[in-house]
Amino acid sequence: MHVEVDRPMCVGSGQCVLTAPEVFDQDDDGFVTLLSERPDADQLEAVQESAALCPAAAIRLAPG
């Protein structure tokens, strides 16, 4: 899986960080920072949940 984030769309809710802290973080302004574009298979469920919970739809997942 390949993860992409659209930082300009991010509203800083932090749901992604709470759900998948190994993959997402927040910068000093509270906006999403991607720690891993290709997370491990064991993180798949948490990353999918993060994308679903994102109120701004700023997280996109693609195969690969």
PAVOKE-187237 format. One record per atom (N, C-alpha, C): x, y, z; atom name; residue number from 1; residue in three letters. Coordinates in nm, 2 decimals, m for minus. Example, Ala and Ser with C-alpha at 12.3 -4.5 7.8 and 13.67 -1.06 7.14 Angstrom:
2
u|v|w|atom|seq|type
1.32|m0.57|0.78|N|1|Ala
1.23|m0.45|0.78|CA|1|Ala
1.32|m0.33|0.78|C|1|Ala
1.28|m0.22|0.71|N|2|Ser
1.37|m0.11|0.71|CA|2|Ser
1.29|0.00|0.79|C|2|Ser
This chain:
64
u|v|w|atom|seq|type
0.08|m0.12|0.00|N|1|Met
0.00|0.00|0.00|CA|1|Met
0.09|0.12|0.00|C|1|Met
0.04|0.22|m0.07|N|2|His
0.11|0.35|m0.08|CA|2|His
0.02|0.46|m0.02|C|2|His
0.07|0.54|0.07|N|3|Val
m0.01|0.64|0.14|CA|3|Val
0.04|0.78|0.09|C|3|Val
m0.06|0.86|0.06|N|4|Glu
m0.04|1.00|0.03|CA|4|Glu
m0.12|1.09|0.12|C|4|Glu
m0.07|1.21|0.15|N|5|Val
m0.15|1.30|0.23|CA|5|Val
m0.15|1.44|0.15|C|5|Val
m0.26|1.50|0.16|N|6|Asp
m0.28|1.63|0.10|CA|6|Asp
m0.27|1.74|0.21|C|6|Asp
m0.15|1.78|0.24|N|7|Arg
m0.14|1.87|0.36|CA|7|Arg
m0.22|2.00|0.35|C|7|Arg
m0.24|2.06|0.24|N|8|Pro
m0.33|2.18|0.23|CA|8|Pro
m0.48|2.15|0.27|C|8|Pro
m0.52|2.02|0.25|N|9|Met
m0.65|1.99|0.29|CA|9|Met
m0.67|1.96|0.44|C|9|Met
m0.56|1.92|0.51|N|10|Cys
m0.56|1.88|0.65|CA|10|Cys
m0.61|1.99|0.74|C|10|Cys
m0.70|1.95|0.83|N|11|Val
m0.76|2.05|0.93|CA|11|Val
m0.70|2.03|1.07|C|11|Val
m0.61|1.94|1.08|N|12|Gly
m0.54|1.92|1.21|CA|12|Gly
m0.62|1.85|1.32|C|12|Gly
m0.71|1.76|1.28|N|13|Ser
m0.79|1.70|1.38|CA|13|Ser
m0.71|1.59|1.46|C|13|Ser
m0.61|1.54|1.40|N|14|Gly
m0.52|1.44|1.47|CA|14|Gly
m0.57|1.30|1.48|C|14|Gly
m0.68|1.27|1.41|N|15|Gln
m0.73|1.13|1.42|CA|15|Gln
m0.63|1.03|1.36|C|15|Gln
m0.56|1.07|1.25|N|16|Cys
m0.47|0.98|1.19|CA|16|Cys
m0.35|0.95|1.29|C|16|Cys
m0.31|1.05|1.36|N|17|Val
m0.20|1.02|1.46|CA|17|Val
m0.24|0.93|1.57|C|17|Val
m0.37|0.95|1.62|N|18|Leu
m0.42|0.87|1.72|CA|18|Leu
m0.44|0.72|1.68|C|18|Leu
m0.47|0.71|1.55|N|19|Thr
m0.51|0.57|1.50|CA|19|Thr
m0.38|0.50|1.45|C|19|Thr
m0.29|0.57|1.38|N|20|Ala
m0.17|0.50|1.33|CA|20|Ala
m0.05|0.59|1.35|C|20|Ala
0.00|0.60|1.48|N|21|Pro
0.11|0.68|1.51|CA|21|Pro
0.24|0.64|1.45|C|21|Pro
0.25|0.52|1.40|N|22|Glu
0.38|0.48|1.33|CA|22|Glu
0.38|0.53|1.19|C|22|Glu
0.27|0.58|1.14|N|23|Val
0.26|0.62|1.00|CA|23|Val
0.24|0.77|0.99|C|23|Val
0.17|0.83|1.08|N|24|Phe
0.14|0.98|1.08|CA|24|Phe
0.19|1.05|1.20|C|24|Phe
0.22|1.18|1.18|N|25|Asp
0.25|1.26|1.29|CA|25|Asp
0.20|1.40|1.26|C|25|Asp
0.21|1.50|1.35|N|26|Gln
0.17|1.63|1.33|CA|26|Gln
0.28|1.73|1.35|C|26|Gln
0.29|1.83|1.26|N|27|Asp
0.40|1.93|1.27|CA|27|Asp
0.36|2.03|1.38|C|27|Asp
0.44|2.13|1.40|N|28|Asp
0.42|2.22|1.51|CA|28|Asp
0.29|2.30|1.50|C|28|Asp
0.24|2.31|1.37|N|29|Asp
0.11|2.38|1.35|CA|29|Asp
m0.01|2.28|1.36|C|29|Asp
0.02|2.15|1.39|N|30|Gly
m0.09|2.05|1.40|CA|30|Gly
m0.13|1.98|1.27|C|30|Gly
m0.06|2.01|1.16|N|31|Phe
m0.10|1.95|1.04|CA|31|Phe
m0.02|1.81|1.02|C|31|Phe
m0.08|1.73|0.94|N|32|Val
m0.03|1.59|0.92|CA|32|Val
0.11|1.59|0.86|C|32|Val
0.19|1.50|0.91|N|33|Thr
0.32|1.47|0.85|CA|33|Thr
0.32|1.32|0.83|C|33|Thr
0.36|1.28|0.71|N|34|Leu
0.37|1.14|0.68|CA|34|Leu
0.50|1.08|0.72|C|34|Leu
0.50|0.98|0.80|N|35|Leu
0.63|0.92|0.85|CA|35|Leu
0.67|0.80|0.76|C|35|Leu
0.57|0.74|0.69|N|36|Ser
0.60|0.62|0.61|CA|36|Ser
0.50|0.62|0.49|C|36|Ser
0.55|0.63|0.37|N|37|Glu
0.47|0.63|0.25|CA|37|Glu
0.43|0.48|0.22|C|37|Glu
0.50|0.39|0.27|N|38|Arg
0.47|0.25|0.24|CA|38|Arg
0.48|0.17|0.38|C|38|Arg
0.37|0.18|0.45|N|39|Pro
0.37|0.12|0.58|CA|39|Pro
0.37|m0.04|0.57|C|39|Pro
0.42|m0.10|0.68|N|40|Asp
0.42|m0.25|0.69|CA|40|Asp
0.28|m0.30|0.68|C|40|Asp
0.26|m0.43|0.63|N|41|Ala
0.14|m0.49|0.62|CA|41|Ala
0.06|m0.50|0.75|C|41|Ala
0.13|m0.51|0.86|N|42|Asp
0.05|m0.51|0.99|CA|42|Asp
m0.01|m0.38|1.03|C|42|Asp
0.03|m0.27|0.96|N|43|Gln
m0.03|m0.14|0.98|CA|43|Gln
m0.15|m0.11|0.89|C|43|Gln
m0.18|m0.20|0.80|N|44|Leu
m0.28|m0.17|0.70|CA|44|Leu
m0.41|m0.13|0.76|C|44|Leu
m0.46|m0.21|0.85|N|45|Glu
m0.59|m0.18|0.91|CA|45|Glu
m0.60|m0.04|0.98|C|45|Glu
m0.49|m0.01|1.05|N|46|Ala
m0.49|0.12|1.12|CA|46|Ala
m0.48|0.24|1.02|C|46|Ala
m0.41|0.22|0.91|N|47|Val
m0.40|0.32|0.81|CA|47|Val
m0.53|0.34|0.74|C|47|Val
m0.60|0.23|0.71|N|48|Gln
m0.73|0.24|0.64|CA|48|Gln
m0.83|0.31|0.73|C|48|Gln
m0.82|0.28|0.86|N|49|Glu
m0.91|0.35|0.96|CA|49|Glu
m0.88|0.50|0.97|C|49|Glu
m0.75|0.53|0.96|N|50|Ser
m0.71|0.67|0.96|CA|50|Ser
m0.77|0.75|0.84|C|50|Ser
m0.76|0.69|0.73|N|51|Ala
m0.81|0.75|0.61|CA|51|Ala
m0.97|0.77|0.62|C|51|Ala
m1.03|0.67|0.67|N|52|Ala
m1.18|0.68|0.69|CA|52|Ala
m1.22|0.78|0.79|C|52|Ala
m1.14|0.80|0.90|N|53|Leu
m1.17|0.89|1.00|CA|53|Leu
m1.13|1.04|0.97|C|53|Leu
m1.05|1.06|0.87|N|54|Cys
m1.00|1.19|0.84|CA|54|Cys
m1.12|1.28|0.80|C|54|Cys
m1.15|1.39|0.87|N|55|Pro
m1.27|1.47|0.84|CA|55|Pro
m1.24|1.55|0.71|C|55|Pro
m1.12|1.57|0.67|N|56|Ala
m1.09|1.65|0.55|CA|56|Ala
m1.06|1.56|0.43|C|56|Ala
m1.07|1.43|0.45|N|57|Ala
m1.03|1.34|0.34|CA|57|Ala
m0.89|1.37|0.28|C|57|Ala
m0.80|1.40|0.37|N|58|Ala
m0.67|1.44|0.32|CA|58|Ala
m0.57|1.32|0.31|C|58|Ala
m0.62|1.20|0.34|N|59|Ile
m0.54|1.08|0.33|CA|59|Ile
m0.59|0.99|0.21|C|59|Ile
m0.50|0.96|0.12|N|60|Arg
m0.53|0.87|0.01|CA|60|Arg
m0.45|0.74|0.02|C|60|Arg
m0.51|0.63|m0.01|N|61|Leu
m0.44|0.50|m0.02|CA|61|Leu
m0.44|0.45|m0.16|C|61|Leu
m0.33|0.39|m0.20|N|62|Ala
m0.33|0.33|m0.33|CA|62|Ala
m0.25|0.20|m0.32|C|62|Ala
m0.28|0.10|m0.41|N|63|Pro
m0.21|m0.02|m0.41|CA|63|Pro
m0.07|0.00|m0.44|C|63|Pro
0.02|m0.09|m0.39|N|64|Gly
0.16|m0.08|m0.42|CA|64|Gly
0.24|m0.07|m0.31|C|64|Gly
